[in-house]
Amino acid sequence: MRHEVWFDKVLWSYMPCHWKGWAIMAAIGIPTTLAVLLAESTFDALGYANADWIPAPIIILPAFIWLMRIADRPSQ
């Protein structure tokens, strides 16, 4: 029995080629984006406007690594 391919490997990354791949990307991407926006607005509300850049690498990098590990499994 063949397994479903959700992602195609393109160079060093993966591109979704199935609706389940797009769903996984949305399930990780939307909460990550909301977390970064919430953290930036919290820093701004607390008066640390210069610290807006801090949440992006702290939240996005682990989410990106997690997505790459998830995409590796159902790929060709």
Sequence and secondary structure as in RCSB ss.txt:
>XXXX:A:sequence
MRHEVWFDKVLWSYMPCHWKGWAIMAAIGIPTTLAVLLAESTFDALGYANADWIPAPIIILPAFIWLMRIADRPS
Q
>XXXX:A:secstr
      EEEETTEEEE SHHHHHHHHHHHHHHHHHHHHHHHHHHHTT GGGTTSHHHHHHHHHHHHHHHHHHTTB
 
